[in-house]
Amino acid sequence: MPRSVTSAQVVNVADLRLLARRRLPRMAFDYIDGGADAEVTLRENCRVYDDVALRPRSAVVAKSVDLRTSVLGTELSLPVLLEPVGSCRLFWPRGEAAASRAAGAAGTAYILSTLSGTRLEEVKAATAGPCWYQLYLCGGRDVALGTVARAKAAGFSALVVTIDTPVAGLRERDFRNGVKELLSNRPLAMLPFVWQILARPRWLAAFLADGGLMRFPNIVLKEGPMPYADVGAALEQSATCWEDLGWIREAWGGPVVIKGVHTADDARKTVDTKASTIVVSNHGEQQLDGMAPTLRVLPEVVAAMDNRVEILLDDGIRHGSDVVKALCLGARAVLVGRAYAYGLAAGGEEGVARAIGILRADLVRTLKLLGCPSVAALDASYVAVPPHWQSESR
Ligand SMILES: Cc1cc2nc3c(=O)[nH]c(=O)nc-3n(C[C@H](O)[C@H](O)[C@H](O)COP(=O)(O)O)c2cc1C
């Protein structure tokens, strides 16, 4: 196995995943890698791309290809944005700032999770690129209003509201790894699970030097920043409903992105919220197992929206060809979570840059092989989907 993210043997996201597994304690690696319940949808999110075949135009020589696109009026150097991933400081010191810096250097946007371990001001200051803020209502409306005001003042340019988290999903790996016990602060309960941490001394030293991660600095409750152990209950007590989107939009006063749309019906509902952009997402399958993979529902959402909003897609993107397939089926751009989180865990900012670099190189090569000059020129004629997909639009 290669030893670093810059090794020539790191050729794809799966290689970064292996490096992340080697560096992180099991509970941290499984937090990135795992999904909900039996992880059926988690596997499907990636596998579904195999169902879509590419249809190249031969004997077309595109010497250079144009990967640029724009989302919410912002020009990006490639149609891949970095998604909200909570607790990045568990993967790398000041992980959120390292990821935002890499995104900006690559000419794309970074979306900061409410469940960040780094102050939002520091994350924004770290990048020259666009930064969006992802909102959970943890702690209630007043706490959220305070954070939204801070995000606005810091220069975040869009607010991403995640609507698929009424409760935390059942992540079985967390139970097996003793996450609850490790957060309990009770030495006897922690004891059976500390081996995984002691087995990764380099990670542990870096984690402790970074101050550990026990509180969320962007969820400021009356008693101070929210403790890490309270996440599940906080999500459940303050789940976002359609009715909330009105006051959130008003408080923000800028473009709102709704993340977690999964059916044509919900996509139509977003029109009333005046959202600028929607994300077809099943939350990396960390929530509800048994849903259809997002690529599978993208055509029904695209048909229902009829160009009224920009449609983004996430889940399961590991290769540039996955990005191409999603764009051919109507996504304006895609978002990636694990693809860069593995890179971050494997090598910090450099690892994130490597993940983006791999996807960028894949995209260039795939477009050239397809005989397509730009991502803007991609359309349904470059792919073939199984016949039964077409008869299922609602
Ligand atoms: C470790 C981890 C943490 C996540 N944290 C958040 C979060 O705080 N807020 C959110 O809206 N989505 C969160 N997500 C979901 C991602 O934003 C995204 O929907 C998902 O990772 C996309 O799938 P992919 O990982 O296959 O690219 C998280 C995903 C992972 C893997």
The ligand as a MOL file (V3000), in Angstrom:
LIG
                    3D

  0  0  0     0  0            999 V3000
M  V30 BEGIN CTAB
M  V30 COUNTS 31 33 0 0 0
M  V30 BEGIN ATOM
M  V30 1 C -18.9240 11.4950 8.0540 0
M  V30 2 C -20.0690 12.2450 7.4430 0
M  V30 3 C -20.6060 13.3520 8.0950 0
M  V30 4 C -21.6490 14.0670 7.5210 0
M  V30 5 N -22.1080 15.1910 8.1530 0
M  V30 6 C -23.0900 15.9230 7.5650 0
M  V30 7 C -23.5460 17.1280 8.1650 0
M  V30 8 O -23.0660 17.5330 9.2060 0
M  V30 9 N -24.5370 17.8100 7.5340 0
M  V30 10 C -25.1010 17.3740 6.3630 0
M  V30 11 O -25.9930 18.0340 5.8200 0
M  V30 12 N -24.6700 16.2440 5.7790 0
M  V30 13 C -23.6900 15.5140 6.3450 0
M  V30 14 N -23.2430 14.3840 5.7330 0
M  V30 15 C -23.7970 13.9920 4.4400 0
M  V30 16 C -22.9630 14.5990 3.3160 0
M  V30 17 O -23.1140 16.0030 3.2890 0
M  V30 18 C -23.3580 14.0360 1.9410 0
M  V30 19 O -24.7540 14.1050 1.7750 0
M  V30 20 C -22.8630 12.6190 1.7250 0
M  V30 21 O -21.6240 12.4060 2.3260 0
M  V30 22 C -22.7750 12.3250 0.2290 0
M  V30 23 O -22.4010 11.0350 -0.0570 0
M  V30 24 P -20.8800 10.5680 -0.3400 0
M  V30 25 O -20.2200 10.5660 0.9920 0
M  V30 26 O -21.0470 9.2010 -0.9030 0
M  V30 27 O -20.2680 11.5500 -1.2890 0
M  V30 28 C -22.2010 13.6410 6.2860 0
M  V30 29 C -21.6560 12.5370 5.6360 0
M  V30 30 C -20.6010 11.8450 6.1950 0
M  V30 31 C -20.0300 10.6600 5.4580 0
M  V30 END ATOM
M  V30 BEGIN BOND
M  V30 1 1 1 2
M  V30 2 1 2 3
M  V30 3 2 2 30
M  V30 4 2 3 4
M  V30 5 1 4 5
M  V30 6 1 4 28
M  V30 7 2 5 6
M  V30 8 1 6 7
M  V30 9 1 6 13
M  V30 10 2 7 8
M  V30 11 1 7 9
M  V30 12 1 9 10
M  V30 13 2 10 11
M  V30 14 1 10 12
M  V30 15 2 12 13
M  V30 16 1 13 14
M  V30 17 1 14 15
M  V30 18 1 14 28
M  V30 19 1 15 16
M  V30 20 1 16 17
M  V30 21 1 16 18
M  V30 22 1 18 19
M  V30 23 1 18 20
M  V30 24 1 20 21
M  V30 25 1 20 22
M  V30 26 1 22 23
M  V30 27 1 23 24
M  V30 28 2 24 25
M  V30 29 1 24 26
M  V30 30 1 24 27
M  V30 31 2 28 29
M  V30 32 1 29 30
M  V30 33 1 30 31
M  V30 END BOND
M  V30 END CTAB
M  END
